[in-house]
Amino acid sequence: MATSPPRRIVTCPTCGGDSVYSPENPYRPFCSERCKNVDFGAWASESYTVEAKPTTVDLDADKPPPQTH
């Protein structure tokens, strides 16, 4: 008789509750559609940011283009 693997429970990144991390949960790693949509909304509104040091490409982009006559 085949036994099913143990269910893996993870912490939902949005609400901090328990979430089943398996194919039976279509919203994994989130616990629900609501939590998945809250997270997506935060990404869409650019609420999540990652700090990075400016590169020379970034610094060059801030300079005005050279004047040509």
C-alpha positions in Angstrom: 0.0 0.0 0.0 1.4 3.4 -1.0 1.5 6.1 1.5 1.2 9.8 0.7 4.1 12.0 1.6 3.7 14.2 4.7 2.1 17.5 4.1 4.6 20.4 4.2 3.3 23.4 6.1 5.0 26.7 5.5 4.3 30.2 6.8 2.2 32.4 4.5 4.3 35.4 3.4 1.3 37.7 3.7 -0.6 36.8 6.9 1.9 34.6 8.7 -0.6 31.8 9.0 -0.1 28.1 8.1 -0.1 27.3 4.4 0.0 23.8 2.8 2.9 23.7 0.3 1.7 21.1 -2.1 -0.1 20.8 -5.5 -3.4 20.6 -3.6 -3.0 24.3 -2.7 -3.1 26.4 -5.9 -2.1 29.5 -4.1 1.1 28.2 -2.5 3.2 29.5 -0.8 0.2 31.7 0.2 -2.6 30.2 2.3 -5.5 31.7 0.2 -6.4 33.6 -3.0 -6.8 36.7 -0.8 -3.2 36.6 0.5 -1.9 35.9 -3.0 -3.7 39.0 -4.3 -2.6 41.2 -1.5 1.0 40.3 -2.3 0.5 40.8 -6.0 -1.1 44.2 -5.3 2.0 45.2 -3.3 4.3 44.3 -6.2 2.0 46.1 -8.7 2.0 49.3 -6.7 5.8 49.0 -6.2 5.5 48.8 -2.5 8.4 46.3 -2.4 11.8 47.7 -3.1 15.3 46.3 -3.0 18.0 48.7 -2.1 21.0 48.7 -4.4 24.1 50.9 -4.8 23.9 53.0 -8.0 26.1 51.7 -10.9 28.0 53.8 -13.4 25.2 53.1 -15.9 22.7 54.6 -13.4 24.9 57.6 -12.8 25.3 58.1 -16.6 21.5 58.0 -17.0 21.1 60.9 -14.7 23.4 63.2 -16.8 21.8 65.3 -19.5 22.7 64.3 -23.0 25.6 66.2 -24.6 24.7 69.3 -26.6 25.4 69.0 -30.3 25.1 71.9 -32.7 
